[in-house]
Amino acid sequence: MAVLTLGDIARQHHADKDRVAYLIRSRGIKPIGRAGHYRLFNQAASDAVGRLIDEIDAKRIARELEGEQCR
């Protein structure tokens, strides 16, 4: 089983670490363990963060396109 840190998850999804940390905190995604001060997550948590990022980005793009059509 792969064990991932917040930074690993951010790199997997080409996202900013602060954005990933916010999504983990706000959606209540729990770590599977700790190593020192690092929170450790499994691949399922990383996949969940990836889906959230995709969903948020898709909504933002739709809003931007909608705004362009109104001009």
C-alpha positions in Angstrom: 0.0 0.0 0.0 1.3 3.4 -1.0 1.5 6.0 1.8 1.3 9.6 0.6 2.0 13.0 2.2 0.1 16.1 1.4 2.9 17.2 -0.9 2.8 13.8 -2.8 -0.9 14.3 -3.4 -0.3 17.8 -4.6 2.4 16.6 -7.1 0.1 13.8 -8.3 -2.6 16.2 -9.3 -0.3 19.2 -10.3 -2.0 21.3 -7.6 -0.8 23.8 -5.0 -0.2 22.3 -1.6 -2.3 24.9 0.1 -5.3 24.0 -2.2 -4.9 20.3 -1.4 -4.6 21.0 2.3 -7.8 23.1 2.2 -9.7 20.4 0.3 -8.5 17.7 2.8 -9.4 19.9 5.8 -12.8 21.2 4.5 -14.0 17.8 3.2 -13.0 15.9 6.4 -10.6 13.5 4.6 -8.8 11.7 7.4 -5.2 10.6 7.3 -4.4 6.9 7.8 -1.5 7.8 10.1 1.3 10.2 11.0 5.1 10.2 10.7 6.3 13.0 12.9 4.3 16.1 11.9 3.4 14.6 8.5 -0.1 13.4 7.9 -0.1 10.2 5.8 -2.9 9.3 3.3 -3.7 6.3 1.1 -4.3 6.3 -2.6 -8.1 6.5 -2.1 -7.7 9.8 -0.3 -5.5 11.1 -3.2 -8.1 9.9 -5.7 -10.8 11.7 -3.8 -8.8 15.0 -3.8 -8.2 14.5 -7.6 -12.0 14.2 -8.2 -12.6 17.3 -6.1 -10.1 19.3 -8.0 -11.6 18.2 -11.3 -15.1 19.0 -10.2 -14.1 22.5 -8.9 -12.1 23.3 -12.0 -15.0 22.1 -14.3 -17.5 24.4 -12.5 -15.1 27.3 -12.7 -14.6 26.8 -16.5 -18.4 26.6 -17.0 -18.9 29.8 -15.1 -16.2 31.5 -17.2 -17.7 30.3 -20.4 -21.2 31.4 -19.3 -19.8 34.8 -18.6 -18.3 35.1 -22.0 -21.6 34.2 -23.7 -23.3 37.1 -21.9 -20.9 39.7 -23.4 
